[in-house]
Amino acid sequence: MSSSMHRQVLLLSSAQALFQIASVLVMTVGGLAGGQVSPDPRLATAPIAAMFLGTALATMPASMWMARAGRRAGFLAGATLGISGGLISAAGLRFGSLALLCLGTALVGAYQGFAQFYRFAASEVADDVFRPRAIALVLAGGIVAALLGPLLARWGGPLVQPLYAGSFLLLSLVSVLAFAVLLGVRVPSPLVTGSGEARALATILRQPSYLVALFGAATGYGIMILAMTATPLAMLHHHHPLEDASSVIQLHVLGMFLPSFFTGTLIARFGVIPVMLAGVVLLAGHVGLSLTGHGWHSFAGALVLLGVGWNFLYVGGTALLTTTYTPAERARAQAFNDMAIFITGLACSLGAGYLLRVLGWQTLNLMLLPWLALAAIALLWLAAAGKRVD
């Protein structure tokens, strides 16, 4: 049992790495590719927003379908969407069509809608003791994405004409590899006992722990997406080359996923709420560093803290969420959580280009402080109410 459990977590972590390469690739060149074919500079980040729209639209149907068809079938369908999305995005650049480019990235987003359940699948194959570490270790697959995602984006940019079309062709190739890995995934169906076990979704959502888990994860995700989407554009505006921007994104993604090797251990030792509060503090540190200037070190330091803060909030929010539903309720509870998170990501990615253009890099980041304050208050309230999950 232990050997099988660890093997499944390894496969899911590998699939996470390959999926995350695709996601990071879009985040690295999506705004640049959009600016290349967009008639309006304010729409440059539309391909990134389209990715999050695809995720938001796919998450609920993906979860409900996997409840019937199984995790493996859904994960394979998601990888197929990634293959198609990369090819269509490349075609959008070839024909100079922002709409076609956005359609392609939306399909990559739908791939993400399935892939976001890798971490939940890990919690389903793991025992109670290993569960927080399993979730974190799957997310640790993103370390590979941190190293390869920006590198493939940069290497693929001039590979074929027009610029960045090769990046999206490489995205399709990575998705083919993910499909092959996912063929080995086996996640057991949930054991459902008793017809009255599943509560109404509204009842699940009214739980304080569920609401705080959702708000914490959405805060980390939304703030991370807003700043990450704006970063390449802000760096190019301040005369940094693409190589500098991609290296900052690389460090950021390392910050996102490298802590996953110990986040689960920290949660087991200190409890989930202290770890999530540490995430809020780290995101506030990102804001502080963003105010120190427009040099490479200011961007790099801020984005590393942004990544680590996201990790603590996202892993912590996921661990807290898994305590709020029964096996019979997991499809709806997980789907609503991820749909809400990605709607937040959609709004933040869509608004990033406009806010950056109107406010500038530093003022954009200052606007995040009230949001972080609300997240801290919610976490402290849950702890004070005696709802903390250790």
C-alpha positions, 0 to 999 in steps of 0.5 A: 500500500505504501509503495503504491501510494508513493508511486501514484504521488510521484506520477501526479507530481511528474504530471504537475511538472509537465502541466506547470511548464505549459502554464508558466510558458503561457505566463512568460510569453502570453502577454508578449505574444498578445501584444504582437497581434493585438490592435490595442496595447491594453489587450496585450494580456488577453491571452493570459486572461483567456487561459484563466477564463478557460480554467474557470469554465472547465473546473466545475464540469471537469470535477463533476465528470471525473466524479463519474468517469474517474480521475484518470479519464479526466486527466487524460482529457485535460492533457489532450486539451493542452496539446490542442491549445498549443497548436491553436495558439501557434496558429493564432500567431501565424495568422496574426489573430488575437482571437485564435491565440486566445482560443488556444490559451483558453484550451490550455486553461481548460487543461489547467481546469483538469490538472488543478485536481492533481493535488486533490487526487494526491490527497485521495491516494494518501493516508491521513498522516501523509496527506499534507505532504502528498499535496505539497509534493505534487505541487513541488513538481512545479520546480521543474516548471520553474527551471524549464518553463521560462527556458522553453518559452525563451528558446522557442520564441525565435525557433520558428516564425512568427515570434513565439509560435515555437514556444506554443508548439513546445507547449503541445509537445510537453502536453503529449509527454504529460498524457503519457505519464498520466496513463499510469495514474490510478486513483480509487473511487471514493467510498460512499456509504449511506444515501444521506451522507452528502450535504447540500453545497450551500451547507458545505459553503457555510462552514467557516473553515471552508470559507476561510480556506477558499478566501485564503487560497484565492487571495494568494492566487489572485495576488500572485497572478496579478503581479506575475502577469504584470511583471514581464510588461513592467520589466520591458517598460523599464528597459529590461530585456526578455532574458531578464524578465524570463529569469525573474519569472523563473525565480518566482516559480522556484519560489512558488514550488521549492517550499513544497518540500517542507510546507506539509511538514510545517503544517503538521508541526505548527498548524495550517493557520500559522502557515497561511498567516506566514504566507500573508506576511510574505506577500506583504513583503513582496509589496514592500520590495516592489517599492524599492525600485525598478532594477532587476534585484527589486523585481527578482526579490519581490517575485520570489517572496510572491511565490513563497507567499502563494505556496503557503496560502495555496497549500495551506488552503488546500489542506484546510479545505480537505477537512470540510467535506466527505468523500461523497461531497468532494466533487462539488466542494473541490469544484466550487473552490477551484472555480472561485479561485480561477475566476479571481485569477481571471479577473486579476490577469485581465486587469493586470495590463490595464492597471499597470498602464494606468497606475504603474508597477508600484501603485499596483502593488500598493493596492494589494495591501487591503486585500492582504489585511482582510485575509489576515483578519479572516485567518485570525478570526477562524483561529479565535473562534476555535476552528483551527485545523492542525 
